[in-house]
Amino acid sequence: MAPARKRWLTDGLDLDSNSRDPLPLDYPPQIPGACRSAADSVVYRGPPPVADGDSRSDDPDRPRAFPIPLDLSPRRREFESREKSAWVGSIIVHAAIVLLIAFLIAPADFSGYTTQTLVMTLSEEQPEIPIPMMLVDDVASEDSSLLAEVEEDPEIVKPVEVSLDVARPVIKLAGMKTKSGKSVGNVSGGARGSFFGIEAVGQDFVYIVDRSGSMNGVRYRRAIDELTRSIRELREDQRFFVLLFSSSSTPMFNGVQSMDMMQATAENKERLEDWLATIGTGGGTNPNSSLRTALRMNPNAVFMLSDGEFTETKSGKRGTLLKAGGDALSIAQASGTSIPIHAIAFEDPRSCKNMKELAELTGGEYRFVNSSGKTQRELLADARALMAEPKSKSRMRRQGQLSHQIGSIQVSEKAKQTYADLLVDDFEDAYGKIGEPDAAAPVPPLSELLELLEALVSSDPRRIALAPLQDKVAGELSRRLHEVADTAEVESACDAIIRWRGSRAATSVLDRVADHLATLNHDEPSKAFTRLRLIKRLHPQSKAVDVCQTLCDRIRDQIVQQSNQLLQRGDLVAAIRMLRTTSSGEFDPTVRSLTYQTLRDLTMKQLAAARDASLSHNRELKDSINAQLQKGFENDPLLDQWRKERVSRELNARRMLLQVGNNHRYAGIKQKRQQLQAIIDRYPEAIAATQAQAQLDQLPRWEAAVEQEESELIRMMDDTRRR
């Protein structure tokens, strides 16, 4: 029995044929089919079934007794149940993954967009070509005039007959829709909006307008005028929202009110115009936050305007509108919407590529708007027509506008030269050759010579094409200024040049009249500060800055010298009264501010002297200083204000010094030196400034000690490694 059992357990293994006896072919015995269970076909988990008695009996008629099959069905059923559950769970998980992938990559729009079929027939011989309506959307976005022919039937799509001889087929659309409840195809009497010639159909529009520093001046005013016109033409049942951007986003009404779409009522339009009048330009160009806000509002269309001069907020490097950190292109792609962004590259051709890419990505329309909206040929035609008119104030005003348009960088050098020739020929026809005095020719008025020079400067502000001609006319103007006896006329001409828009050409002209400014400032010193302020803002590179600054410094030194002379005589009261009288009686704000600052510095020094006298227990000196200050200010609350300011400055200086002392000793000698120097520079009269200076003097010794300690630590580490 045992050998047979052993042989059955090892049957099927790769053992030596001599190590086992042969088994009968019917061993182990077959289990009858009626007695089999599902587990029998899988594995035997118990001892092998055996027959009663000798299994090797030669009696073929002897009945055999078989054991009852092992009952493994409960455990097997549990196993099969778990196996089925695992398969069901796997199918569910894989189906979810497939659906998620399909949702991410499918081109369908799940927000309610529908796709219909347009049939276009090219000729009678050619078959009908089904065109997806998505293509028709692109055509309609490129030419908004096609929308006027949309028919009203929401279901039927009519065939279109297209002649191959026509440059562009006229496509009639029917039943085109974009979103649920927002029809685009049926525009007869429908709601629409336009911005710089780009038209869009719908109820809700968001306007994104650049207000960075590069938009300053006429460029920004032109953009805001078009914005107000566009919103003014919206119907009352339409809605709008405005986002301005520079380094950051500025929502409509500064975000004080709701960040939702606003009804285009007359009252809301007027409120918007009042708010826009309070917003100026400045900062960099970062449209990202405004673009995210606009797309979250889910409008029918977004109008975006920018001159494209981008400044990266992190690195400060110049880049492009779409290729900087968190770029607008990625934001539009990640929005998951099909909102068209109609992009306007404004007056700067460097923005064309980027704005066009944004429009193409979102299915919007792109347009470049130059500084005039006209071609070079049209501008020169306007100039010829203008020169044919008689001289008048209206002509001078239009000539100034035309000169600024010609001065755009989109206008070629040849066109600029042609325009300059028209100006010079018109002037010389009336007054003779420039720079060649002719007794027979009338003397040109100084105002007309100045207007000619201003037109030449405005038409070529970068001095690329007209520099020699500008220098010639500027030299003639300087010569005439020396000949004019009327000082008021010279002053008027010089002040007009100072107020010209800042440019390389304007700075060159101002340098030529700088000597005249020196004479004017000497005659009327009070106006020198006003001129200096304007020149620093508009023409900071001009030599006129030094001319005006010299006289202003002289005036300031005179004021300080007068107060110091009174102090040297010990008459503090007289010095204070003199400065107070000059400050209150001076009309020029710069001189008044200068005198006020001198009075403040003098008072702060005297208050510090009284404090030092108190610390040294010199009560008599302290009381004397306080009495003179009180007498000089005559109960003016300004003295109490400066007393509080001195105490506040002293406390701030002590806090800064305490913070320096609390820093870790290894925080850095360089950082500690910078902090101490900041205390000395910001609060020179404070006691803490004296202590900071003492610590600053000890820093070299501290630095040497730290270096020695670091060297010792390095040596100890090296010794440890060797061991």
C-alpha positions in Angstrom: 0.0 0.0 0.0 2.6 2.5 1.0 4.9 1.9 -2.0 1.9 2.4 -4.3 1.0 5.6 -2.6 4.6 6.9 -2.8 4.8 6.0 -6.5 1.6 7.9 -7.1 2.8 11.1 -5.4 6.0 11.0 -7.4 4.4 10.1 -10.7 5.1 12.7 -13.4 8.4 13.9 -11.9 11.7 13.5 -13.8 13.0 10.6 -11.7 15.2 7.7 -12.7 13.0 5.0 -14.3 14.8 2.4 -12.3 13.8 4.0 -9.0 10.1 3.2 -9.3 8.0 0.3 -10.3 5.5 0.6 -13.2 2.0 1.4 -12.2 -1.1 0.1 -13.9 -2.6 2.4 -16.5 -5.8 2.8 -14.6 -4.2 3.9 -11.3 -5.2 6.1 -9.6 -8.7 4.8 -10.3 -11.1 7.0 -12.2 -13.9 8.6 -10.3 -17.3 8.0 -11.8 -18.8 11.1 -13.5 -21.9 11.1 -11.3 -19.7 11.4 -8.2 -17.3 14.1 -9.6 -17.3 17.7 -8.4 -15.7 20.9 -9.8 -12.8 20.5 -7.4 -12.0 17.0 -8.7 -10.8 18.4 -12.0 -8.4 20.8 -10.4 -6.4 19.2 -7.7 -6.5 16.4 -5.1 -5.9 17.9 -1.7 -6.1 14.7 0.3 -4.6 11.2 0.1 -5.0 9.4 -3.2 -8.1 7.3 -3.6 -7.5 3.6 -3.2 -9.6 0.4 -3.7 -10.5 -2.0 -0.9 -8.2 -4.9 -0.7 -5.4 -5.6 -3.1 -5.4 -3.1 -5.9 -3.4 -5.5 -8.0 -6.0 -8.3 -8.0 -6.1 -10.0 -11.3 -9.9 -10.6 -11.0 -11.4 -8.3 -13.4 -15.0 -9.0 -12.1 -14.2 -8.1 -8.6 -16.0 -4.9 -7.7 -14.0 -2.0 -6.4 -15.0 0.3 -3.6 -14.1 4.0 -4.1 -14.0 6.6 -1.4 -16.4 9.5 -1.4 -14.9 12.4 -3.3 -13.5 15.2 -1.2 -15.9 18.0 -0.6 -13.8 21.0 -1.7 -16.7 23.0 -3.2 -17.2 25.6 -0.4 -13.6 26.7 -0.5 -13.5 26.6 -4.2 -16.7 28.7 -4.5 -15.1 31.3 -2.3 -12.1 31.4 -4.5 -14.2 31.7 -7.6 -16.2 34.4 -6.1 -13.1 36.4 -5.3 -11.8 35.8 -8.8 -15.0 37.1 -10.3 -14.9 40.2 -8.1 -11.4 40.9 -9.1 -12.3 40.7 -12.8 -15.3 43.0 -12.4 -13.2 45.5 -10.4 -10.4 45.4 -13.1 -13.0 46.0 -15.9 -14.5 49.0 -14.0 -11.1 50.6 -13.4 -9.9 50.1 -17.0 -13.2 51.5 -18.3 -12.8 54.6 -16.1 -9.2 55.1 -17.4 -10.3 54.8 -21.0 -13.2 57.3 -20.5 -10.8 59.7 -18.8 -8.3 59.5 -21.6 -11.1 60.0 -24.2 -12.4 63.0 -22.3 -9.0 64.6 -22.3 -8.1 64.1 -25.9 -11.4 64.1 -27.6 -12.0 67.3 -29.8 -15.7 67.4 -28.9 -16.9 70.3 -26.8 -19.0 69.1 -23.8 -20.3 72.5 -22.9 -23.1 72.5 -25.4 -21.4 73.1 -28.8 -23.0 71.3 -31.7 -21.5 70.3 -35.0 -23.6 70.3 -38.1 -22.8 69.6 -41.8 -22.6 72.2 -44.5 -22.8 70.9 -48.1 -20.8 72.9 -50.6 -21.3 72.2 -54.4 -18.5 73.4 -56.6 -20.1 72.6 -59.9 -22.8 70.4 -61.4 -20.3 67.8 -62.4 -18.6 67.5 -59.0 -20.1 65.6 -56.1 -21.3 67.3 -52.9 -18.6 67.8 -50.3 -19.7 67.7 -46.7 -17.8 70.3 -44.6 -17.9 70.2 -40.8 -19.4 73.3 -39.4 -16.3 73.8 -37.3 -14.6 75.0 -40.5 -17.4 77.5 -41.1 -16.8 78.9 -37.7 -13.2 79.7 -38.7 -14.3 81.4 -41.9 -16.9 83.4 -40.0 -14.4 84.6 -37.5 -12.1 85.8 -40.2 -14.8 87.8 -42.1 -17.6 88.9 -39.8 -19.5 90.2 -42.9 -20.4 86.6 -43.7 -22.6 86.5 -40.6 -25.0 89.0 -42.1 -26.2 86.3 -44.5 -27.0 83.6 -41.9 -30.6 82.3 -42.4 -33.0 81.7 -39.5 -33.8 78.0 -40.0 -32.2 76.2 -37.0 -32.3 72.8 -38.6 -31.9 73.0 -42.3 -28.4 73.3 -43.9 -28.8 74.6 -47.4 -26.3 73.8 -50.3 -24.1 76.5 -51.4 -23.3 77.3 -55.0 -19.6 78.4 -55.4 -18.2 79.8 -58.6 -14.6 79.1 -59.2 -14.2 82.5 -60.9 -14.9 84.3 -57.6 -11.9 85.1 -55.4 -13.8 84.3 -52.2 -17.0 82.3 -52.1 -20.0 83.7 -50.3 -21.1 81.0 -47.9 -24.7 81.1 -46.5 -24.9 79.5 -43.1 -28.0 78.2 -41.5 -28.7 77.0 -38.0 -25.1 77.6 -36.7 -24.9 77.6 -32.9 -22.1 77.9 -30.5 -23.5 77.3 -27.1 -26.9 76.4 -25.7 -29.1 79.5 -25.9 -26.5 81.6 -27.6 -27.1 81.8 -31.3 -24.3 82.9 -33.6 -25.7 82.0 -37.0 -28.9 84.1 -36.8 -27.6 87.7 -36.7 -30.5 89.5 -38.2 -31.0 92.1 -35.5 -28.8 90.0 -33.2 -26.5 91.3 -30.5 -22.9 92.0 -31.4 -19.9 94.0 -30.5 -16.8 95.5 -32.2 -13.4 96.6 -31.2 -10.9 98.2 -33.6 -12.8 96.8 -36.6 -13.1 93.3 -35.3 -16.8 92.3 -34.9 -18.1 89.5 -32.7 -21.6 88.2 -32.1 -23.0 87.4 -28.7 -24.4 88.8 -25.4 -21.3 88.9 -23.2 -17.9 90.4 -24.0 -14.7 90.9 -21.9 -12.2 93.6 -22.9 -8.5 93.2 -21.9 -6.5 96.4 -22.5 -2.8 97.0 -21.9 -1.9 100.0 -19.7 1.8 99.4 -19.2 4.4 102.1 -19.4 4.9 101.5 -23.2 1.3 102.5 -23.7 1.9 106.0 -22.3 0.6 109.1 -24.0 -1.4 109.2 -27.3 -1.3 105.4 -27.7 -3.2 104.7 -24.4 -5.7 107.5 -25.0 -6.5 106.1 -28.4 -7.0 102.6 -27.0 -9.3 103.9 -24.2 -11.3 106.1 -26.7 -12.0 103.0 -28.8 -12.9 101.0 -25.7 -15.5 103.5 -24.5 -16.9 103.7 -28.1 -17.2 99.9 -28.3 -19.0 99.7 -24.9 -21.2 102.7 -25.6 -22.6 100.9 -28.7 -23.6 97.8 -26.8 -27.3 97.2 -26.2 -28.8 97.3 -22.7 -29.5 93.6 -22.8 -25.8 92.8 -23.4 -23.2 92.5 -20.7 -19.5 93.5 -20.5 -16.4 93.5 -18.3 -13.1 95.4 -18.5 -9.7 94.3 -17.3 -6.7 96.5 -17.6 -3.2 95.1 -17.0 0.3 96.2 -16.5 2.6 94.3 -14.0 -0.6 93.1 -12.4 -4.3 93.0 -13.3 -6.7 95.9 -12.6 -10.3 94.7 -12.9 -13.2 97.1 -13.6 -13.7 99.6 -10.7 -10.6 98.1 -9.1 -12.5 95.0 -8.1 -14.4 96.8 -5.4 -17.7 95.7 -6.8 -18.7 92.3 -8.0 -16.4 90.4 -10.4 -19.4 89.5 -12.6 -20.5 90.7 -16.0 -22.3 94.1 -15.9 -25.3 95.1 -17.8 -24.6 97.6 -20.6 -27.0 100.2 -19.2 -26.4 103.9 -19.8 -25.6 104.4 -16.1 -23.0 101.6 -16.0 -21.4 102.9 -19.2 -21.1 106.4 -17.7 -19.6 104.9 -14.5 -17.1 103.0 -16.5 -16.0 106.1 -18.4 -15.5 108.0 -15.1 -13.4 105.2 -13.7 -11.3 104.9 -16.9 -10.5 108.6 -16.6 -8.8 107.9 -13.2 -6.5 105.1 -14.5 -3.1 105.9 -16.0 -0.2 103.9 -17.4 2.9 102.4 -15.8 4.6 99.2 -15.0 5.4 96.1 -17.0 3.3 93.9 -19.2 1.9 90.8 -17.6 -1.6 89.8 -19.0 -1.7 86.4 -17.4 -4.0 87.1 -14.5 -6.4 89.2 -16.6 -6.6 86.4 -19.2 -7.4 83.8 -16.6 -10.1 86.0 -15.1 -11.6 86.7 -18.6 -11.8 83.0 -19.5 -13.4 82.1 -16.2 -16.3 84.5 -17.0 -17.1 82.3 -20.0 -18.1 85.2 -22.4 -19.0 84.9 -26.0 -15.7 86.5 -27.0 -12.7 88.3 -25.5 -11.1 91.4 -27.1 -7.4 91.7 -26.1 -5.2 94.6 -27.0 -1.5 95.0 -26.2 1.6 96.6 -27.8 3.4 93.4 -26.9 6.4 94.8 -25.1 6.7 92.3 -22.3 8.8 92.6 -19.1 9.2 89.4 -17.2 8.1 89.9 -13.6 10.7 87.6 -12.1 13.9 88.1 -14.0 13.2 91.6 -15.3 14.4 90.5 -18.8 12.5 91.6 -21.8 10.7 88.9 -23.7 7.5 88.4 -25.7 3.9 88.4 -24.7 3.5 84.6 -25.1 6.9 83.3 -24.3 7.4 84.4 -20.7 6.8 82.6 -17.4 3.2 81.4 -17.1 2.7 82.5 -20.7 -0.7 83.5 -22.1 -0.6 80.8 -24.7 -0.5 78.1 -22.1 -3.3 79.7 -20.2 -5.5 79.7 -23.2 -4.7 76.1 -24.0 -5.4 75.0 -20.4 -8.7 76.8 -20.1 -10.5 73.9 -21.9 -13.0 76.3 -23.5 -13.6 77.4 -27.1 -13.9 81.1 -26.3 -12.4 83.1 -29.2 -9.8 85.7 -28.2 -9.7 88.5 -30.8 -6.2 89.8 -30.5 -5.2 93.4 -31.5 -1.4 94.1 -31.9 -1.3 97.8 -31.2 1.1 100.2 -33.0 4.1 98.0 -32.4 5.0 95.4 -35.1 7.1 93.4 -32.6 3.8 92.2 -31.0 2.3 90.9 -34.3 3.6 87.4 -34.2 2.6 86.7 -30.6 -0.9 88.2 -30.8 -1.5 86.4 -34.1 -0.5 83.1 -32.5 -3.0 83.7 -29.6 -5.8 84.5 -32.0 -5.2 81.4 -34.1 -5.0 79.1 -31.1 -8.4 80.2 -29.8 -10.2 80.7 -33.2 -10.3 84.4 -32.8 -9.5 87.2 -35.3 -6.1 88.9 -35.4 -5.5 92.5 -36.5 -2.5 94.9 -36.4 -3.5 98.5 -35.8 -0.8 101.0 -36.7 -0.6 104.5 -35.2 -2.9 106.0 -37.7 -4.9 103.2 -39.2 -3.8 104.3 -42.6 -1.2 103.1 -45.1 1.9 105.2 -46.0 0.4 106.1 -49.3 -2.7 107.4 -47.6 -0.7 109.4 -45.1 1.4 111.1 -47.8 -1.7 111.8 -49.8 -3.2 113.6 -46.7 0.1 115.5 -46.3 -0.1 116.8 -49.9 -3.7 117.8 -49.4 -2.8 119.6 -46.2 0.1 121.6 -47.7 -2.3 122.9 -50.3 -4.5 124.5 -47.7 -3.9 128.0 -46.4 -2.2 128.4 -43.1 -4.5 128.4 -40.1 -4.7 127.0 -36.6 -6.7 124.1 -37.8 -4.0 123.2 -40.3 -1.3 123.5 -37.7 -3.3 121.1 -35.4 -3.8 118.6 -38.2 -0.1 118.9 -39.2 0.9 118.0 -35.7 -1.3 114.9 -35.7 -0.1 113.8 -39.1 3.6 114.3 -38.0 3.1 111.9 -35.1 1.5 109.4 -37.4 4.5 109.7 -39.8 6.8 109.2 -36.9 5.6 105.7 -36.3 8.2 103.0 -36.8 5.9 101.3 -39.3 6.5 104.2 -41.7 9.6 103.7 -43.9 12.5 106.1 -44.0 11.7 107.0 -47.6 8.2 108.1 -46.6 9.5 110.2 -43.8 11.9 111.9 -46.1 9.1 112.6 -48.6 7.0 114.1 -45.9 9.9 116.3 -44.7 10.5 117.5 -48.2 6.8 118.6 -48.4 7.2 120.5 -45.1 10.4 122.2 -46.1 9.3 123.1 -49.6 6.1 124.7 -48.2 8.2 126.7 -45.7 10.8 127.8 -48.2 8.2 128.9 -50.8 7.0 131.5 -48.3 10.3 132.5 -46.6 13.2 131.5 -48.7 16.0 129.0 -48.2 16.6 127.9 -44.6 20.0 129.0 -43.3 20.5 131.3 -46.3 19.2 134.8 -45.4 17.7 136.7 -48.3 17.0 140.4 -48.0 14.2 140.1 -50.6 12.5 137.3 -48.7 10.3 138.0 -45.6 11.6 137.0 -42.2 9.8 134.0 -40.9 8.0 134.4 -37.6 9.7 132.5 -34.8 6.5 130.5 -34.1 6.4 129.1 -37.7 10.0 128.2 -37.6 9.3 126.4 -34.3 6.3 124.6 -35.8 8.4 123.4 -38.7 11.1 122.0 -36.4 8.5 120.3 -34.2 7.0 118.6 -37.2 10.4 117.3 -38.3 11.1 116.1 -34.8 7.7 114.3 -34.5 8.0 112.7 -37.9 11.5 111.2 -37.0 11.9 111.1 -33.2 14.7 108.5 -33.4 16.8 110.6 -35.8 17.1 107.8 -38.4 16.2 109.6 -41.6 16.0 113.3 -40.9 18.9 114.0 -38.5 20.8 116.4 -40.9 17.6 118.4 -41.7 16.6 118.6 -38.0 20.1 120.0 -37.1 19.9 122.5 -39.9 16.5 123.9 -38.8 17.5 123.7 -35.1 20.6 125.8 -35.8 18.5 128.4 -37.6 16.2 128.5 -34.6 19.0 129.1 -32.2 20.4 131.9 -34.4 17.0 133.6 -34.4 16.6 133.3 -30.7 19.9 135.2 -30.2 18.5 137.9 -32.5 15.1 138.3 -30.9 15.1 141.2 -28.4 11.8 140.2 -26.8 12.6 138.0 -23.8 9.0 136.8 -23.5 9.2 135.4 -27.0 12.4 133.6 -26.3 11.0 132.2 -23.1 7.9 131.0 -24.8 9.9 129.1 -27.5 12.3 127.5 -25.0 9.4 126.4 -22.7 7.6 124.9 -25.7 10.6 122.9 -26.6 10.9 121.6 -23.0 7.3 120.3 -23.3 7.9 118.4 -26.5 7.4 114.6 -26.1 10.6 113.0 -24.9 12.7 111.6 -27.8 16.3 111.6 -29.1 15.4 114.3 -31.6 13.8 116.5 -29.0 16.8 116.1 -26.7 19.1 117.2 -29.5 17.1 120.4 -30.1 17.0 121.2 -26.4 20.8 120.9 -26.2 21.1 123.6 -28.8 19.0 126.1 -26.8 20.5 125.2 -23.4 22.4 128.5 -23.3 19.2 130.4 -23.7 17.8 128.6 -20.7 20.8 129.6 -18.6 20.0 133.3 -19.5 16.3 132.9 -18.7 17.0 131.2 -15.4 19.4 133.9 -14.4 16.8 136.6 -15.1 14.0 134.7 -13.3 15.6 132.2 -10.8 12.2 131.1 -9.4 11.2 129.4 -12.8 14.4 127.4 -12.9 13.0 124.7 -10.6 9.9 124.2 -12.7 12.0 123.9 -15.9 14.4 121.5 -14.1 11.5 119.3 -13.0 10.1 119.1 -16.6 13.5 118.5 -18.2 14.3 115.7 -15.8 11.0 113.9 -16.6 10.9 114.4 -20.4 14.6 114.8 -21.4 16.8 113.3 -18.7 19.8 113.0 -21.0 19.8 116.6 -22.1 22.6 119.0 -21.2 19.9 121.4 -20.1 19.6 119.3 -16.9 23.0 120.5 -15.8 22.3 124.1 -16.8 19.1 124.2 -14.7 20.5 122.1 -11.9 23.5 124.5 -11.4 21.2 127.5 -10.8 18.9 125.5 -8.5 21.8 124.4 -6.4 23.0 128.0 -6.2 19.5 129.1 -5.0 19.4 126.3 -2.4 22.9 127.1 -1.2 21.9 130.7 -0.7 18.9 129.7 1.4 21.1 127.4 3.6 23.8 130.0 3.8 21.5 132.7 5.1 20.2 130.4 7.8 23.7 129.3 8.8 24.8 133.0 9.1 22.0 133.6 11.6 22.9 130.5 13.5 26.5 131.5 13.7 25.5 134.7 15.4 23.5 132.6 17.8 20.1 133.9 16.6 18.2 130.6 16.2 14.9 132.4 16.4 15.7 134.7 13.4 16.9 131.7 11.3 13.6 129.9 11.9 11.5 132.9 11.2 13.4 133.6 8.0 12.9 130.1 6.7 9.2 130.1 7.6 8.6 133.3 5.9 10.4 132.2 2.7 8.5 128.9 2.7 5.1 130.5 3.1 5.6 133.3 0.6 7.2 131.4 -2.2 4.9 130.6 -5.1 7.1 128.1 -6.8 6.4 124.6 -5.3 10.0 123.4 -5.8 11.5 126.4 -3.9 8.8 126.1 -1.2 9.6 122.4 -0.8 13.4 123.2 -0.7 12.9 125.8 2.0 10.6 123.5 4.0 13.2 120.7 3.9 15.9 123.2 5.1 13.7 124.3 8.0 13.0 120.7 9.0 16.7 119.7 8.9 17.6 122.7 11.1 14.8 121.9 13.6 15.8 118.2 13.8 19.5 119.2 14.5 18.4 121.5 17.3 16.1 118.9 18.9 19.0 116.4 18.8 21.3 119.0 20.4 18.7 119.4 23.2 18.6 115.6 23.7 22.3 115.4 23.9 22.3 118.3 26.5 19.8 116.3 28.5 21.9 113.2 28.4 24.9 115.2 29.6 22.8 116.7 32.4 23.2 120.2 30.9 19.7 121.4 31.8 20.5 125.0 31.1 21.4 124.4 27.4 18.4 122.1 26.9 16.0 124.7 28.2 17.6 127.5 26.1 17.3 125.5 22.9 13.7 124.5 23.6 12.8 128.1 24.4 14.3 129.5 21.2 12.5 126.8 19.1 9.2 127.7 20.8 9.7 131.4 20.2 10.7 130.9 16.6 7.7 128.7 15.7 5.3 130.9 17.7 3.0 128.1 18.7 3.1 126.6 15.2 1.9 122.9 15.5 4.7 122.0 13.1 7.2 122.0 16.0 5.2 119.4 17.9 4.8 117.3 14.8 8.6 117.3 14.3 9.2 116.5 18.0 7.0 113.3 17.6 8.8 112.5 14.4 12.2 112.7 16.1 11.1 110.3 18.9 9.6 107.9 16.3 12.8 107.9 14.3 14.9 107.3 17.4 12.7 104.3 18.3 12.9 102.9 14.8 16.7 103.2 14.8 16.9 101.3 18.1 14.7 98.5 16.8 16.8 98.1 13.7 20.0 98.0 15.9 18.4 95.4 18.2 17.5 93.3 15.2 21.1 93.4 14.0 22.3 92.3 17.4 19.8 89.4 17.5 21.0 87.9 14.2 23.1 84.7 14.4 26.8 85.3 14.6 27.2 83.4 11.4 24.5 85.3 9.5 27.2 87.0 7.5 29.5 89.9 8.1 28.5 91.4 4.7 24.8 91.4 5.7 25.6 92.9 9.1 27.6 95.7 7.6 24.8 96.5 5.2 22.3 96.7 8.1 24.5 98.9 10.2 25.1 101.2 7.3 21.4 101.5 6.6 20.8 102.7 10.2 23.5 105.3 9.8 22.2 106.6 6.5 18.5 106.6 7.4 18.7 108.0 11.0 22.0 110.0 11.2 20.8 112.1 14.2 19.8 109.1 16.3 21.8 107.8 19.2 21.5 104.3 17.7 23.3 105.6 14.6 26.4 106.4 16.8 26.3 102.9 18.3 25.9 101.4 14.8 29.0 103.3 13.7 30.9 101.9 16.6 29.9 98.3 15.7 30.7 99.0 12.1 34.3 100.0 13.1 34.6 96.7 15.0 33.5 94.5 12.1 37.0 93.9 10.7 38.1 92.4 14.0 34.9 90.3 14.1 35.5 89.1 10.6 39.0 88.0 11.4 37.8 86.1 14.5 35.1 84.3 12.4 37.6 83.4 9.7 40.0 82.0 12.4 37.2 79.9 14.0 36.2 78.6 10.6 39.8 77.6 9.8 40.0 75.8 13.2 36.8 73.8 12.5 38.1 72.8 9.1 41.3 71.6 10.6 39.5 69.5 13.2 37.3 67.9 10.5 40.4 67.0 8.5 42.0 65.4 11.6 38.8 63.4 12.2 38.8 62.0 8.7 42.4 61.0 9.0 41.7 59.0 12.1 
